Amino acid sequence: MDICGIIALIVNVAAAGVLIPHRSGDANARAVWLFSRNDAIGNIAVIVAAGLVAWTETPWPDLVVAALIAGLFLQSSWSIIKDARTELRTPAR
């Protein structure tokens, strides 16, 4: 689990790095940035949870991390919806 998490983290950090200049763009660009950022954060959390599960020999760290990641994605999705609604109300130039 750690090896897959580390490989995914490297890929997601690279993707997020490429998207940094576009994170303040339109709703679509911001959404892609948030997805990449959240995936990188999720990868770090999964790596930490895997270590804690192995150390404590209980599933609780994995369950806590899953809830935190779900909260992060819910917050980001709300932000994307807000941005998209704002863009829909803004007249085209």
C-alpha positions as CSV (number, residue, x, y, z in Angstrom):
1,M,0.0,0.0,0.0
2,D,2.9,2.4,0.8
3,I,4.6,1.8,-2.5
4,C,1.4,2.5,-4.5
5,G,0.7,5.5,-2.4
6,I,4.2,6.9,-2.9
7,I,4.0,6.4,-6.7
8,A,0.6,8.0,-6.8
9,L,1.8,10.9,-4.7
10,I,4.7,11.6,-7.1
11,V,2.3,11.6,-10.0
12,N,-0.3,13.8,-8.3
13,V,2.3,16.3,-7.0
14,A,3.7,16.6,-10.5
15,A,0.2,17.2,-11.9
16,A,-0.6,19.7,-9.2
17,G,2.7,21.5,-9.8
18,V,1.8,22.0,-13.5
19,L,-1.6,23.3,-12.6
20,I,-0.5,25.9,-9.9
21,P,-0.5,28.8,-12.4
22,H,-4.1,28.0,-13.4
23,R,-5.6,27.5,-9.9
24,S,-7.1,31.0,-10.0
25,G,-8.6,30.6,-13.4
26,D,-12.1,29.8,-14.4
27,A,-14.2,27.2,-12.6
28,N,-12.9,24.3,-14.8
29,A,-9.3,25.1,-14.2
30,R,-9.9,25.6,-10.5
31,A,-11.7,22.2,-10.4
32,V,-8.8,20.4,-12.0
33,W,-6.4,22.1,-9.6
34,L,-8.5,21.1,-6.6
35,F,-8.8,17.5,-7.8
36,S,-5.0,17.2,-8.2
37,R,-4.4,18.9,-4.9
38,N,-6.9,16.7,-3.1
39,D,-5.4,13.5,-4.7
40,A,-2.0,14.4,-3.5
41,I,-3.3,15.2,0.1
42,G,-5.2,11.9,-0.1
43,N,-2.0,10.0,-1.1
44,I,-0.1,11.4,1.9
45,A,-3.0,10.5,4.2
46,V,-3.2,7.0,2.8
47,I,0.6,6.5,3.4
48,V,0.2,7.8,7.0
49,A,-2.8,5.6,7.6
50,A,-1.1,2.5,6.3
51,G,1.8,3.1,8.7
52,L,-0.6,3.7,11.6
53,V,-2.7,0.6,10.8
54,A,0.4,-1.5,10.7
55,W,1.7,0.0,14.0
56,T,-1.6,-0.1,15.9
57,E,-3.0,-3.3,14.3
58,T,-6.4,-1.7,14.2
59,P,-8.5,-0.3,11.3
60,W,-9.2,3.0,13.0
61,P,-6.5,5.1,11.4
62,D,-7.8,4.0,8.0
63,L,-11.4,4.9,8.9
64,V,-10.4,8.3,10.3
65,V,-8.4,9.1,7.2
66,A,-11.2,8.0,4.9
67,A,-13.6,10.4,6.8
68,L,-11.1,13.3,6.5
69,I,-10.6,12.7,2.8
70,A,-14.3,12.5,2.2
71,G,-14.7,15.8,4.1
72,L,-11.9,17.4,2.0
73,F,-13.6,16.3,-1.3
74,L,-17.0,17.5,-0.1
75,Q,-15.6,20.9,0.8
76,S,-13.8,21.1,-2.6
77,S,-16.9,20.1,-4.5
78,W,-18.9,22.8,-2.7
79,S,-16.3,25.3,-3.7
80,I,-16.4,24.2,-7.3
81,I,-20.2,24.5,-7.4
82,K,-20.0,28.0,-5.9
83,D,-17.4,29.0,-8.5
84,A,-19.5,27.6,-11.4
85,R,-22.7,29.3,-10.2
86,T,-20.8,32.6,-10.0
87,E,-19.5,32.2,-13.5
88,L,-23.0,31.3,-14.8
89,R,-24.3,34.6,-13.3
90,T,-21.5,36.7,-14.8
91,P,-22.3,38.1,-18.2
92,A,-20.1,36.9,-21.1
93,R,-17.6,39.5,-22.3
